[in-house]
C-alpha cells in the first residue's frame, strides 16, 4: 500500500463532531470517514481518476493453469 499523505486541517469543532458521529454510525474511524467523504465528492463531481485497467487475459492455450491430474509427462526443467 502506498504511504498516505498527512496534512493538518482547520475545521469547525461542531462539524468535526458531526463527522465523528457519522463515521461511528457507519463503523468507520473519523479519518476513514473524512477520506470517504472526500472520495465521494471527487467521484460525484467527475474529478476521479479512471479506474486502473486489469491486464488483458491471455488466450486459454497460453495461460498457465493447474496441472492435469492425469498428465504423466514429467515437469519441464
MDAnalysis code that builds the backbone (N, CA, C; Angstrom):
import MDAnalysis as mda
import numpy as np

u = mda.Universe.empty(231, n_residues=77, atom_resindex=np.repeat(np.arange(77), 3), trajectory=True)
u.add_TopologyAttr("name", ["N", "CA", "C"] * 77)
u.add_TopologyAttr("resid", np.arange(1, 78))
u.add_TopologyAttr("resname", ["UNK", "UNK", "UNK", "UNK", "UNK", "UNK", "UNK", "UNK", "UNK", "UNK", "UNK", "UNK", "UNK", "UNK", "UNK", "UNK", "UNK", "UNK", "UNK", "UNK", "UNK", "UNK", "UNK", "UNK", "UNK", "UNK", "UNK", "UNK", "UNK", "UNK", "UNK", "UNK", "UNK", "UNK", "UNK", "UNK", "UNK", "UNK", "UNK", "UNK", "UNK", "UNK", "UNK", "UNK", "UNK", "UNK", "UNK", "UNK", "UNK", "UNK", "UNK", "UNK", "UNK", "UNK", "UNK", "UNK", "UNK", "UNK", "UNK", "UNK", "UNK", "UNK", "UNK", "UNK", "UNK", "UNK", "UNK", "UNK", "UNK", "UNK", "UNK", "UNK", "UNK", "UNK", "UNK", "UNK", "UNK"])
u.atoms.positions = np.array([
    [0.837, -1.170, 0.000],
    [0.000, 0.000, 0.000],
    [0.884, 1.236, 0.000],
    [0.532, 2.204, -0.809],
    [1.300, 3.439, -0.894],
    [1.153, 4.231, 0.408],
    [2.198, 4.960, 0.789],
    [2.087, 5.766, 2.006],
    [1.018, 6.844, 1.843],
    [0.367, 7.168, 2.920],
    [-0.699, 8.169, 2.916],
    [-0.114, 9.558, 3.094],
    [-0.701, 10.522, 2.440],
    [-0.328, 11.926, 2.605],
    [-0.931, 12.420, 3.907],
    [-0.125, 13.024, 4.747],
    [-0.607, 13.581, 6.005],
    [-0.682, 15.094, 5.866],
    [-1.744, 15.681, 6.424],
    [-1.876, 17.125, 6.395],
    [-2.719, 17.578, 7.578],
    [-2.520, 18.821, 7.953],
    [-3.313, 19.422, 9.022],
    [-4.456, 20.187, 8.390],
    [-5.585, 20.191, 9.060],
    [-6.734, 20.921, 8.545],
    [-7.413, 21.631, 9.715],
    [-7.810, 22.849, 9.481],
    [-8.591, 23.578, 10.485],
    [-10.052, 23.340, 10.160],
    [-10.809, 22.885, 11.156],
    [-12.202, 22.545, 10.918],
    [-13.031, 22.965, 12.129],
    [-14.212, 23.406, 11.870],
    [-15.127, 23.808, 12.930],
    [-15.368, 22.625, 13.870],
    [-15.268, 22.819, 15.171],
    [-15.456, 21.711, 16.118],
    [-16.819, 21.018, 15.995],
    [-17.865, 21.799, 15.698],
    [-19.185, 21.181, 15.545],
    [-19.230, 20.277, 14.316],
    [-18.621, 20.722, 13.222],
    [-18.563, 19.891, 12.022],
    [-17.755, 18.628, 12.290],
    [-16.637, 18.778, 13.008],
    [-15.808, 17.616, 13.345],
    [-16.615, 16.605, 14.167],
    [-17.391, 17.092, 15.117],
    [-18.218, 16.210, 15.936],
    [-19.250, 15.480, 15.083],
    [-19.816, 16.171, 14.109],
    [-20.786, 15.534, 13.213],
    [-20.122, 14.445, 12.374],
    [-18.899, 14.712, 11.902],
    [-18.168, 13.720, 11.111],
    [-17.802, 12.522, 11.983],
    [-17.383, 12.777, 13.214],
    [-17.087, 11.678, 14.146],
    [-18.315, 10.801, 14.354],
    [-19.456, 11.419, 14.571],
    [-20.701, 10.681, 14.794],
    [-21.086, 9.876, 13.554],
    [-20.996, 10.515, 12.390],
    [-21.327, 9.854, 11.133],
    [-20.416, 8.649, 10.917],
    [-19.116, 8.811, 11.127],
    [-18.175, 7.698, 10.987],
    [-18.496, 6.581, 11.956],
    [-18.807, 6.933, 13.189],
    [-19.160, 5.932, 14.197],
    [-20.412, 5.162, 13.789],
    [-21.392, 5.875, 13.259],
    [-22.629, 5.227, 12.813],
    [-22.370, 4.218, 11.695],
    [-21.350, 4.477, 10.880],
    [-21.031, 3.607, 9.752],
    [-19.828, 2.707, 10.035],
    [-19.446, 2.624, 11.316],
    [-18.343, 1.769, 11.761],
    [-17.025, 2.107, 11.069],
    [-16.772, 3.411, 10.903],
    [-15.519, 3.891, 10.335],
    [-14.835, 4.790, 11.355],
    [-13.515, 4.857, 11.265],
    [-12.806, 5.842, 12.069],
    [-13.120, 7.222, 11.491],
    [-12.851, 8.253, 12.266],
    [-13.096, 9.606, 11.770],
    [-12.232, 9.881, 10.544],
    [-10.985, 9.440, 10.584],
    [-10.095, 9.636, 9.439],
    [-10.656, 8.936, 8.199],
    [-11.102, 7.696, 8.352],
    [-11.673, 6.956, 7.221],
    [-12.940, 7.637, 6.717],
    [-13.716, 8.210, 7.615],
    [-14.945, 8.899, 7.206],
    [-14.609, 10.145, 6.397],
    [-13.623, 10.914, 6.837],
    [-13.213, 12.108, 6.092],
    [-12.740, 11.693, 4.700],
    [-11.927, 10.645, 4.625],
    [-11.438, 10.173, 3.328],
    [-12.599, 9.709, 2.450],
    [-13.571, 9.008, 3.027],
    [-14.730, 8.545, 2.269],
    [-15.522, 9.736, 1.719],
    [-15.736, 10.749, 2.565],
    [-16.472, 11.944, 2.129],
    [-15.751, 12.618, 0.967],
    [-14.429, 12.751, 1.089],
    [-13.660, 13.395, 0.023],
    [-13.699, 12.588, -1.267],
    [-13.512, 11.264, -1.163],
    [-13.567, 10.410, -2.360],
    [-14.937, 10.489, -3.023],
    [-15.995, 10.469, -2.219],
    [-17.347, 10.544, -2.752],
    [-17.566, 11.876, -3.475],
    [-17.097, 12.965, -2.891],
    [-17.250, 14.284, -3.520],
    [-16.483, 14.345, -4.836],
    [-15.271, 13.825, -4.845],
    [-14.462, 13.831, -6.068],
    [-15.156, 13.003, -7.155],
    [-15.666, 11.839, -6.788],
    [-16.353, 10.975, -7.749],
    [-17.614, 11.650, -8.285],
    [-18.431, 12.221, -7.396],
    [-19.695, 12.837, -7.809],
    [-19.491, 14.048, -8.715],
    [-18.368, 14.708, -8.576],
    [-18.101, 15.891, -9.387],
    [-17.278, 15.570, -10.635],
    [-17.119, 14.286, -10.919],
    [-16.434, 13.874, -12.139],
    [-14.953, 14.154, -12.152],
    [-14.337, 14.204, -10.990],
    [-12.903, 14.514, -10.898],
    [-12.054, 13.286, -10.596],
    [-12.683, 12.139, -10.439],
    [-11.945, 10.926, -10.076],
    [-11.136, 10.424, -11.263],
    [-9.977, 9.872, -10.964],
    [-9.159, 9.251, -11.997],
    [-9.863, 7.986, -12.476],
    [-9.720, 7.654, -13.746],
    [-10.350, 6.420, -14.212],
    [-9.755, 5.225, -13.481],
    [-10.551, 4.185, -13.259],
    [-10.024, 3.020, -12.545],
    [-8.907, 2.352, -13.346],
    [-7.967, 1.796, -12.630],
    [-6.867, 1.087, -13.285],
    [-7.442, -0.105, -14.038],
    [-6.937, -0.311, -15.233],
    [-7.438, -1.435, -16.022],
    [-6.650, -2.686, -15.681],
    [-7.339, -3.790, -15.669],
    [-6.692, -5.076, -15.406],
    [-5.973, -5.516, -16.673],
    [-4.893, -6.265, -16.538],
    [-4.206, -6.755, -17.734],
    [-5.132, -7.661, -18.530],
    [-4.991, -7.611, -19.836],
    [-5.819, -8.444, -20.706],
    [-5.536, -9.920, -20.425],
    [-6.576, -10.718, -20.352],
    [-6.351, -12.151, -20.101],
    [-5.631, -12.785, -21.275],
    [-4.836, -13.780, -20.971],
    [-4.124, -14.498, -22.028],
    [-5.061, -15.519, -22.652],
    [-4.714, -15.938, -23.844],
    [-5.509, -16.957, -24.526],
    [-5.441, -18.248, -23.721],
    [-6.497, -19.061, -23.775],
    [-6.512, -20.288, -22.966],
    [-5.310, -21.195, -23.201],
    [-4.804, -21.259, -24.437],
    [-3.663, -22.141, -24.692],
    [-2.358, -21.560, -24.166],
    [-2.345, -20.259, -23.817],
    [-1.145, -19.620, -23.276],
    [-1.185, -19.491, -21.758],
    [-2.349, -19.580, -21.202],
    [-2.492, -19.363, -19.769],
    [-2.015, -20.576, -18.994],
    [-1.112, -20.349, -18.047],
    [-0.715, -21.478, -17.212],
    [-1.853, -21.831, -16.270],
    [-2.170, -23.039, -16.194],
    [-3.257, -23.460, -15.330],
    [-2.783, -24.571, -14.419],
    [-3.671, -25.109, -13.656],
    [-3.273, -26.219, -12.796],
    [-2.901, -27.416, -13.648],
    [-1.958, -28.215, -13.186],
    [-1.564, -29.384, -13.984],
    [-2.725, -30.362, -14.111],
    [-2.744, -31.024, -15.225],
    [-3.768, -32.034, -15.469],
    [-3.526, -33.197, -14.514],
    [-4.567, -33.641, -13.860],
    [-4.409, -34.733, -12.885],
    [-3.896, -36.002, -13.541],
    [-4.214, -36.185, -14.803],
    [-3.871, -37.443, -15.467],
    [-2.664, -37.295, -16.364],
    [-1.988, -36.159, -16.307],
    [-0.809, -35.943, -17.127],
    [0.352, -36.724, -16.544],
    [0.918, -37.572, -17.352],
    [2.026, -38.417, -16.872],
    [3.371, -37.923, -17.360],
    [3.413, -36.821, -18.113],
    [4.691, -36.309, -18.580],
    [5.421, -35.630, -17.428],
    [6.736, -35.788, -17.376],
    [7.478, -35.151, -16.282],
    [7.474, -33.640, -16.459],
    [7.553, -32.889, -15.355],
    [7.564, -31.424, -15.444],
    [8.817, -30.930, -16.164],
    [8.697, -29.813, -16.883],
    [9.834, -29.219, -17.576],
    [10.816, -28.680, -16.565],
    [12.101, -28.777, -16.921],
    [13.139, -28.260, -16.014],
    [13.797, -27.066, -16.570],
])
